[in-house]
Amino acid sequence: MNKNDIIRKLTSRKFWLAIAAFITELIVVFKGDAATAETISGMIMAGATVIAYIIGEGLIDTAGMEGEQ
């Protein structure tokens, strides 16, 4: 797996949704309540949005710098 594969995964909504679903299921399996599962799932998706935004902006900034040279 190269750098581009990692970046593509970290900015993928499907990847983050899969992680949120997995953790939600773990909470349910270990007898957690629905409110906790929902809160944690929401936190994961909010964090994923921030991560994708930061990486995306970084890639745009990098491409802009390369174009100036």
Secondary structure in CASP SS format (residue, H / E / C, confidence):
PFRMAT SS
TARGET T0000
AUTHOR 0000-0000-0000
METHOD secondary structure of the structure
MODEL  1
M C 1.00
N C 1.00
K H 1.00
N H 1.00
D H 1.00
I H 1.00
I H 1.00
R H 1.00
K H 1.00
L H 1.00
T C 1.00
S C 1.00
R H 1.00
K H 1.00
F H 1.00
W H 1.00
L H 1.00
A H 1.00
I H 1.00
A H 1.00
A H 1.00
F H 1.00
I H 1.00
T H 1.00
E H 1.00
L H 1.00
I H 1.00
V H 1.00
V H 1.00
F C 1.00
K C 1.00
G C 1.00
D C 1.00
A H 1.00
A H 1.00
T H 1.00
A H 1.00
E H 1.00
T H 1.00
I H 1.00
S H 1.00
G H 1.00
M H 1.00
I H 1.00
M H 1.00
A H 1.00
G H 1.00
A H 1.00
T H 1.00
V H 1.00
I H 1.00
A H 1.00
Y H 1.00
I H 1.00
I H 1.00
G H 1.00
E H 1.00
G H 1.00
L H 1.00
I H 1.00
D H 1.00
T H 1.00
A H 1.00
G H 1.00
M H 1.00
E H 1.00
G H 1.00
E H 1.00
Q C 1.00
END
